[in-house]
Amino acid sequence: MRSCLLRIPAFPSAFVSAFSRGAWLTGPDSDEPPSVRFPPLITVSDLPASTPAGRNLKEWLQEQFCDKPLEQDDMRLHNAAYVGDLDTVRNLLQEDGFRLRINEKSVWCCGCLPCTPLRIAATAGHAACVAYLIAQGAEVDLVDVKGQTALYVAVVNGHLDCVRILLEAGADPNGSRHHRSTPLYHAARVGRVDILQELIRFNADVDMDHQLGPRLILSARTLNTLVVCPLYISAAYHHLPCFRLLLQAGAQPDFNYTGPVCHEALARGLASCLLDAVLRHGCEVTFIHLLLDHGANPAFVSWDESELEAPNRRKVDPEALKVFLEAKRNPRRLAHLCRIRIRRTMGKKRLNCISSLPLPEPIKNFLLHQN
């Protein structure tokens, strides 16, 4: 079986730009994901006339990325997965020929992107088909030509039941390293706290950075890398329940602050850390309380009340600013510092064990931020 990720056509950049949903398109100085420059989108007229597929984009994709030649392909299984026809899926998989092709990537009736039947069913939200295909041997972590897993597309399309089935079947909760985003990042961005809970329950990394480009040098790390943080993106879109859940699951409140930052970037209005970014985005005071309670260091944010009227800081919530300035002036209580140290010593992968510790309930609730 040919690998859809390794067989690259003569003009890969144009193809990637046409189908990559993970690429960021905004400018480097905005409080949005960093810019990635791709060539113009490919169109049908851009296809080489000399290829056997001619100027038919769907046939060209079939030729370049599918696991079987177009003339040999029978798309009935893929089409049945697309419409959620479980009876047809069952009947087809009684035949050895279709059972052997259960993980085959092909173009189905209403799509151009070559995918497996499981990926198609997960996209459409057909939970019964997803469960049956897995039971019959479908591989849960196969990726399409964009690096998307079945779990990722189920999250993107908001299909909680499919997400649960895939996770219970052993799907990687962090998605694929070949894609520029993760299931958890997308759930945090769109505010799907129910999906976020499931991903965290199956040990998704709450600080995962899936950017494929070269890392910035330490001295220049500001918002350009902060945007890959799920905690940041949940705050940028003001999704408070997601923000709270990520912190409770052990997300780093000072993610990306590892030392000196680029002062030129700060002068252009870029945030130095999560606390700075939350203030700049005008988030309500609860966001500030949560960051401080989970150990964010207010000393990392250098500006004060006199700078509130600066053009790049006019969004700041006055109450949030007041809480931040008070925290900067006054040390936290010893009990608060002990909770931070205990949680950090345990590590985010063991925080879910707190509830089973032989401790009084008030102490466990305090450590879990449930008091």
C-alpha positions as CSV (number, residue, x, y, z in Angstrom):
1,M,0.0,0.0,0.0
2,R,1.4,3.4,-1.0
3,S,1.9,6.1,1.6
4,C,-0.2,9.2,0.9
5,L,2.3,11.3,2.9
6,L,5.4,10.2,1.1
7,R,4.3,10.3,-2.5
8,I,4.6,14.0,-3.4
9,P,3.7,15.4,-6.8
10,A,5.8,17.7,-8.9
11,F,4.2,20.8,-7.3
12,P,3.8,20.0,-3.6
13,S,3.7,23.5,-2.2
14,A,0.6,24.5,-4.3
15,F,-1.2,21.3,-3.3
16,V,-0.4,21.9,0.4
17,S,-1.6,25.5,0.2
18,A,-4.9,24.3,-1.4
19,F,-5.7,21.8,1.3
20,S,-3.9,22.7,4.5
21,R,-6.3,24.0,7.1
22,G,-3.6,24.2,9.7
23,A,-1.6,27.0,8.1
24,W,-1.9,30.4,9.8
25,L,-2.6,33.3,7.4
26,T,-2.3,36.4,9.6
27,G,0.5,38.9,10.0
28,P,3.4,38.5,12.3
29,D,2.6,41.6,14.4
30,S,-1.0,40.7,15.2
31,D,-2.4,38.9,18.3
32,E,-3.3,36.0,16.0
33,P,-1.5,32.8,14.8
34,P,1.8,33.6,13.0
35,S,2.0,33.9,9.2
36,V,3.0,31.0,7.0
37,R,3.6,31.9,3.4
38,F,2.2,29.5,0.8
39,P,2.0,29.9,-2.9
40,P,-1.4,30.7,-4.5
41,L,-4.2,28.1,-4.4
42,I,-4.1,25.5,-7.1
43,T,-7.1,25.3,-9.4
44,V,-8.2,22.8,-12.0
45,S,-6.7,25.0,-14.7
46,D,-3.3,24.7,-13.0
47,L,-3.1,20.9,-13.5
48,P,-0.7,19.7,-16.2
49,A,-2.6,18.8,-19.3
50,S,-0.1,16.0,-20.0
51,T,-1.2,14.0,-16.9
52,P,-3.5,11.0,-17.5
53,A,-6.1,12.8,-15.4
54,G,-6.0,15.8,-17.7
55,R,-7.8,18.8,-16.1
56,N,-10.1,16.9,-13.8
57,L,-9.0,17.7,-10.2
58,K,-10.8,14.8,-8.6
59,E,-9.3,12.3,-11.0
60,W,-5.9,13.9,-10.5
61,L,-6.1,13.5,-6.7
62,Q,-7.2,10.0,-7.2
63,E,-4.2,9.3,-9.4
64,Q,-1.7,10.9,-7.1
65,F,-2.8,10.0,-3.6
66,C,-5.2,7.0,-3.7
67,D,-4.1,3.4,-3.0
68,K,-5.5,2.0,-6.2
69,P,-5.7,3.2,-9.8
70,L,-8.9,4.9,-10.8
71,E,-10.0,2.2,-13.2
72,Q,-9.6,-0.5,-10.5
73,D,-11.4,1.4,-7.7
74,D,-14.8,0.4,-6.3
75,M,-16.0,3.2,-4.0
76,R,-19.1,1.5,-2.6
77,L,-17.6,1.1,0.9
78,H,-16.4,4.7,1.0
79,N,-19.8,6.0,-0.3
80,A,-21.7,3.9,2.3
81,A,-19.5,5.3,5.1
82,Y,-20.2,8.8,3.8
83,V,-24.0,8.5,4.0
84,G,-24.0,6.3,7.2
85,D,-25.5,3.3,5.5
86,L,-24.5,0.7,8.1
87,D,-26.4,-2.2,6.4
88,T,-24.4,-1.7,3.2
89,V,-21.1,-1.4,5.1
90,R,-21.9,-4.7,6.9
91,N,-22.8,-6.4,3.7
92,L,-19.8,-5.2,1.8
93,L,-17.4,-6.2,4.6
94,Q,-18.7,-9.8,4.3
95,E,-16.7,-10.0,1.1
96,D,-13.0,-10.7,1.4
97,G,-12.2,-8.1,-1.2
98,F,-13.7,-5.3,0.8
99,R,-12.3,-6.5,4.1
100,L,-8.8,-6.3,2.6
101,R,-9.5,-2.7,1.5
102,I,-11.0,-1.4,4.8
103,N,-8.0,0.9,5.3
104,E,-7.7,2.0,1.7
105,K,-7.6,5.7,0.8
106,S,-10.0,6.6,-2.0
107,V,-12.1,9.5,-3.3
108,W,-15.7,8.9,-2.6
109,C,-18.9,10.2,-4.3
110,C,-19.0,13.7,-2.7
111,G,-15.3,14.4,-1.9
112,C,-12.0,15.2,-3.6
113,L,-9.6,14.3,-0.8
114,P,-8.6,10.6,-0.7
115,C,-9.6,9.1,2.7
116,T,-10.3,5.8,4.4
117,P,-13.9,4.7,5.1
118,L,-13.3,5.4,8.8
119,R,-12.0,9.0,8.2
120,I,-15.1,9.6,6.0
121,A,-17.6,8.2,8.6
122,A,-15.9,10.2,11.4
123,T,-16.2,13.4,9.4
124,A,-19.9,12.9,8.7
125,G,-20.6,11.9,12.4
126,H,-21.9,8.4,11.7
127,A,-21.0,6.8,15.0
128,A,-22.5,3.4,14.3
129,C,-20.4,3.1,11.1
130,V,-17.3,4.3,13.0
131,A,-17.7,1.7,15.7
132,Y,-18.4,-1.1,13.2
133,L,-15.4,-0.2,10.9
134,I,-13.1,-0.2,14.0
135,A,-14.5,-3.6,15.1
136,Q,-13.8,-5.0,11.6
137,G,-10.2,-3.9,11.7
138,A,-10.0,-0.2,10.6
139,E,-6.8,1.5,11.8
140,V,-7.8,4.4,14.0
141,D,-4.7,6.6,13.5
142,L,-4.2,6.5,9.7
143,V,-3.9,10.0,8.3
144,D,-5.1,11.6,5.1
145,V,-2.9,13.7,2.8
146,K,-3.3,16.7,5.1
147,G,-2.1,14.7,8.1
148,Q,-5.5,14.6,9.7
149,T,-6.6,11.5,11.7
150,A,-10.2,10.3,12.1
151,L,-10.2,11.7,15.6
152,Y,-9.1,15.1,14.4
153,V,-11.9,15.5,11.8
154,A,-14.4,14.2,14.3
155,V,-13.4,17.0,16.7
156,V,-13.4,19.6,14.0
157,N,-16.9,18.6,13.0
158,G,-18.1,18.5,16.6
159,H,-19.1,14.8,16.7
160,L,-18.7,14.0,20.4
161,D,-20.0,10.4,20.1
162,C,-17.4,9.6,17.4
163,V,-14.7,11.2,19.5
164,R,-15.6,8.9,22.4
165,I,-15.6,5.8,20.2
166,L,-12.3,6.6,18.6
167,L,-10.6,7.4,21.9
168,E,-11.9,4.2,23.5
169,A,-10.5,2.3,20.5
170,G,-7.1,3.6,21.2
171,A,-6.8,6.7,18.9
172,D,-3.9,9.0,19.8
173,P,-5.6,11.9,21.6
174,N,-2.9,14.2,20.3
175,G,-3.6,13.5,16.7
176,S,-0.8,13.2,14.2
177,R,2.6,15.0,14.2
178,H,2.1,15.5,10.4
179,H,-0.6,18.1,11.1
180,R,-0.1,21.6,12.3
181,S,-2.9,21.4,14.9
182,T,-4.2,18.9,17.5
183,P,-7.7,17.8,18.5
184,L,-7.3,19.5,21.8
185,Y,-6.2,22.8,20.3
186,H,-9.2,22.9,18.0
187,A,-11.6,22.0,20.8
188,A,-10.1,24.8,22.9
189,R,-10.4,27.3,20.0
190,V,-14.1,26.6,19.3
191,G,-15.1,26.2,23.0
192,R,-16.2,22.6,23.0
193,V,-15.6,21.9,26.7
194,D,-17.4,18.5,26.4
195,I,-14.9,17.3,23.7
196,L,-12.0,18.8,25.7
197,Q,-13.0,16.8,28.7
198,E,-12.9,13.6,26.8
199,L,-9.5,14.3,25.3
200,I,-8.1,15.2,28.7
201,R,-9.7,12.0,30.1
202,F,-7.6,10.0,27.6
203,N,-4.4,11.9,28.5
204,A,-4.2,14.4,25.7
205,D,-1.2,16.8,26.2
206,V,-2.7,20.1,27.4
207,D,0.5,21.9,26.3
208,M,1.2,20.2,23.0
209,D,2.9,22.3,20.4
210,H,2.4,20.8,16.9
211,Q,3.9,23.6,14.8
212,L,6.1,21.9,12.2
213,G,8.2,25.0,11.3
214,P,11.6,25.8,12.8
215,R,11.5,27.0,16.4
216,L,12.3,30.6,17.0
217,I,15.5,31.4,18.9
218,L,15.0,31.8,22.6
219,S,15.6,35.6,22.6
220,A,12.8,36.1,20.1
221,R,10.1,33.9,21.6
222,T,7.0,36.0,22.3
223,L,3.5,35.7,20.9
224,N,4.8,34.1,17.7
225,T,5.1,30.8,19.7
226,L,2.5,31.6,22.4
227,V,-0.3,31.1,19.8
228,V,0.4,27.3,19.6
229,C,-0.7,27.0,23.2
230,P,-4.3,25.6,23.8
231,L,-4.5,27.7,26.9
232,Y,-3.8,30.9,25.0
233,I,-6.2,30.1,22.2
234,S,-9.1,29.4,24.7
235,A,-8.4,32.8,26.3
236,A,-8.1,34.6,22.9
237,Y,-11.7,33.4,22.1
238,H,-12.9,34.0,25.7
239,H,-13.8,30.4,26.3
240,L,-13.7,30.5,30.1
241,P,-14.9,26.9,30.8
242,C,-12.2,25.5,28.5
243,F,-9.6,27.8,30.0
244,R,-10.5,26.7,33.5
245,L,-10.5,23.0,32.5
246,L,-7.0,23.2,30.8
247,L,-5.5,24.8,33.9
248,Q,-7.1,22.2,36.2
249,A,-5.6,19.5,34.0
250,G,-2.1,21.0,34.5
251,A,-1.6,23.4,31.6
252,Q,1.4,25.7,32.2
253,P,0.1,29.1,33.3
254,D,3.4,30.6,32.2
255,F,3.7,28.6,28.9
256,N,6.6,29.8,26.7
257,Y,8.1,32.2,29.2
258,T,11.6,30.7,29.4
259,G,13.7,33.8,29.9
260,P,14.5,37.0,27.9
261,V,12.1,38.0,25.2
262,C,12.4,40.2,22.2
263,H,11.9,43.8,23.4
264,E,11.3,45.0,19.8
265,A,8.4,42.6,19.6
266,L,7.0,43.9,22.9
267,A,7.2,47.4,21.6
268,R,5.0,46.3,18.7
269,G,2.4,45.1,21.2
270,L,3.1,41.4,21.3
271,A,2.5,39.5,24.6
272,S,5.4,38.1,26.6
273,C,3.4,35.5,28.4
274,L,-0.1,34.2,29.0
275,L,-0.9,36.6,31.7
276,D,0.1,39.5,29.5
277,A,-1.9,38.1,26.6
278,V,-5.0,37.6,28.7
279,L,-4.8,41.3,29.8
280,R,-4.3,42.5,26.2
281,H,-7.3,40.5,24.9
282,G,-9.6,42.2,27.4
283,C,-10.5,39.0,29.2
284,E,-12.7,39.2,32.2
285,V,-11.2,39.2,35.7
286,T,-11.9,35.5,36.3
287,F,-9.2,34.6,33.7
288,I,-6.7,36.6,35.7
289,H,-7.8,34.9,39.0
290,L,-7.4,31.5,37.4
291,L,-3.9,32.2,36.0
292,L,-2.7,33.6,39.4
293,D,-4.3,30.7,41.4
294,H,-2.5,28.2,39.2
295,G,0.9,29.8,39.6
296,A,1.3,32.5,36.9
297,N,4.0,34.9,37.8
298,P,2.8,38.6,37.6
299,A,6.4,39.8,37.6
300,F,6.7,38.5,34.0
301,V,4.4,41.4,32.9
302,S,6.3,44.6,33.2
303,W,3.7,47.3,32.5
304,D,1.6,49.1,35.1
305,E,-1.6,51.2,35.4
306,S,-0.1,54.3,33.8
307,E,0.2,52.4,30.5
308,L,-3.4,51.5,30.3
309,E,-4.1,54.1,27.6
310,A,-1.4,52.8,25.3
311,P,-3.0,52.0,21.8
312,N,-2.2,48.3,22.1
313,R,-3.6,48.0,25.6
314,R,-7.0,49.7,25.3
315,K,-8.9,46.4,25.5
316,V,-7.8,45.8,29.1
317,D,-10.6,45.1,31.5
318,P,-10.2,47.6,34.4
319,E,-11.2,45.1,37.1
320,A,-8.8,42.5,35.7
321,L,-6.0,45.1,35.7
322,K,-6.8,45.9,39.3
323,V,-6.5,42.3,40.4
324,F,-3.2,41.9,38.4
325,L,-1.6,45.0,40.0
326,E,-2.6,43.9,43.5
327,A,-1.1,40.5,42.8
328,K,2.1,42.1,41.6
329,R,2.4,44.2,44.7
330,N,1.5,41.5,47.3
331,P,2.9,38.1,47.9
332,R,0.5,35.1,47.8
333,R,-0.4,33.1,50.9
334,L,1.7,30.2,52.0
335,A,-1.1,27.8,51.4
336,H,-1.4,29.0,47.8
337,L,2.3,28.5,47.2
338,C,2.2,25.1,48.7
339,R,-0.6,24.0,46.4
340,I,1.4,25.2,43.4
341,R,4.5,23.3,44.5
342,I,2.6,20.1,45.2
343,R,0.8,20.1,41.8
344,R,4.0,20.9,40.0
345,T,5.9,18.1,41.8
346,M,3.2,15.6,41.0
347,G,3.2,16.6,37.3
348,K,0.2,17.0,35.0
349,K,0.0,13.3,34.2
350,R,-0.7,12.4,37.8
351,L,-3.1,15.2,38.8
352,N,-6.0,12.9,38.3
353,C,-4.7,10.7,41.1
354,I,-5.3,13.5,43.7
355,S,-8.9,12.4,44.3
356,S,-7.8,8.9,45.3
357,L,-5.1,10.1,47.8
358,P,-5.7,9.2,51.5
359,L,-6.3,12.8,52.4
360,P,-9.3,14.7,53.9
361,E,-11.8,15.9,51.3
362,P,-11.2,19.6,51.9
363,I,-7.5,19.2,51.2
364,K,-8.1,17.2,48.0
365,N,-10.6,19.8,46.9
366,F,-8.1,22.5,47.6
367,L,-5.4,20.7,45.5
368,L,-7.9,20.2,42.7
369,H,-9.0,23.9,42.7
370,Q,-12.5,22.8,43.6
371,N,-12.8,24.7,46.9
